[in-house]
Amino acid sequence: MSDDTTSLLLYLGAAWLAGSLIGLERSFHGRPAGFRTHALVCAASALLMLVSTHQAQWLDASLPLSSIRTDPTRMAQGIMTGIGFLGAGVIFKEGLTVHGLTTAASIWMTSVLGLLFGVGFIFPAVVATLGTLLTLSLFRRVEALMPRELFAHHDLCYPIDAVAGEDQVREMINHYDCTIKTMSYRLSDNGALFHYQMMLQTHDRRNIARLAEHLRQSRSILEYRLAPTGG
């Protein structure tokens, strides 16, 4: 086996391994694009770059080397364009929440790693792989410890003859350390039911759970809905 063949196998194998490691982290957390997707993206990116950088090996041997013009950057641009469509496929919106952004970013990063391995930049590619794994795993815990605002859709339904006043509703919400950001009103069932529709803000998900427990025990509320918008 020639040295050139060995280097090709090394680059492809390293790209496949790097993509697999990142994909394992995504699969472990149940993301839509996981182990196989990331492994294939990284290996495919590396393979395309190898095709671009080794054109002399697959072009017509009768052509003089001086007539061969290689521009791997054009291949890299094409790969990044294609990865943009793949990344967009894992992003979806649910209410006010957008899901899949981190997975799309990890796919993009995996493709970049494949480019690095494909052109033989092993050291920066390895460092970037470790940095990506660190970001996806450790930073998740750091992010969970950081204070942040949480939002929830909140609907209350009362019989029209026993509607709680708005001040009473606001006092109840504030008691559980939640803030009403917006409030709207609606009648239904031919005027027999009255609905408060709100967007709540809080800094602790447990506050929403405490409020839900209070609402569950209430005898005056016919129906309620509490739907957090964040993960």
Secondary structure, DSSP 8 states (H G I E B T S, - for coil): --HHHHHHHHHHHHHHHHHHHHHHHHHHTT-SS-HHHHHHHHHHHHHHHHHHHTHHHHS-TTS-GGG----HHHHHHHHHHHHHHHHHTT-EEETTEEE-HHHHHHHHHHHHHHHHHHTT-HHHHHHHHHHHHHHHHHHHHHHHHS---EEEEEEEEEEGGG---HHHHHHHHHHTT-EEEEEEEEEETTTTEEEEEEEEEES-HHHHHHHHHHHHH-SS-SEEEEEE---
